[in-house]
Amino acid sequence: MNEFLQQMVNGITVGSVYALIALGYTMVYGILMFINFAHGEIYMAGAFIGWFLMTKLGLPFLPSLLATVALVSFLGVMIEKAAYRPLRYASRLGPLITAIGVSIFVQNLAAAIFGTDPRPFPLPAVLQRNVYEIRGVIVDNLQVYILVLSLTIMVGLDFYVNHTRMGKAMRAAKINKQVASLMGINLDTVISLVFAIGSGIAGIGGFMIGLYYNAVYPTMGFMPGLVAFTAAVLGGIGNIRGAMIGGMLIGILENLGAGYISTGFKQGIAFFVLIFLLLFRQEGILGKAEREKV
């Protein structure tokens, strides 16, 4: 029983980060109807920017985190303007291939600048790890910080999208971009904001995982990006609350699979879930089946 609870705790920690990345996928898909496969590299960029600010410039934790969010958000907006906006009204294949190209470019750019070897990401004094044992289950304070920060961001984003003026504009653009534009909504502003928010949240995830695992490297965003995409599909692509639920579930299933089946099968769990879901419920847990007019 203790082993099961331990795997659950570990799974919820990692799953909360998957949920943060999945939010970016689902927000972009909700409006533009395409998968931004460069989103995993945005997560990686957040880790490297945070590492650089703290280890090379010596900034404290909180200013580094805030600066990381700002810089990664700016990066996401620039990628949208340069790579995706010119293809906004092209066929879906064009933006998809472009996203893969951006992913490879950013990953190789990071390797050229920082090298391919993992870089240690030392914990600041304010986050020094303290380990607690609760009825045989090991929990450290950094896991608690990651979970609390992730849940706060998720709840805040859900409130923003559902209860603010710009959030209503996002939802209107999701339903029908042309009608939203006719009603006075600036689509360029809305889409840039979606990329800024999604990128900033992914950057926070990369920053915290860099601290958690004490390592950053150029390929660190590839697999979490794919797993987070699976989480977004599991929850219902385009549904913010679904992305949160999907991320948590994938994190828990991965760790249970690693604990009870094999560590080598850990990442295969996510894709098994994706295949199973596509066979029996393509719209995901909270998604709604939609018919496309031909």
Secondary structure, DSSP 8 states (H G I E B T S, - for coil): -HHHHHHHHHHHHHHHHHHHHHHHHHHHHHHH-S--TTHHHHHHHHHHHHHIIIIIS---HHHHHHHHHHHHHHHHHHHIIIIIGGGTTS-THHHHHHHHHHHHHHHHHHHHHH-SS-B-----GGG---EEEETTEEEEHHHHHHHHHHHHHHHHHHHHHHHSHHHHHHHHHHH-HHHHHHTT--HHHHHHHHHHHHHHHHHHHHHHHHHHHT-B-TTTTHHHHHHHHHHHHHH-TT-HHHHHHHHHHHHHHHHHHHHHT-GGGHHHHHHHHHHHHHHH-TT-SS--------
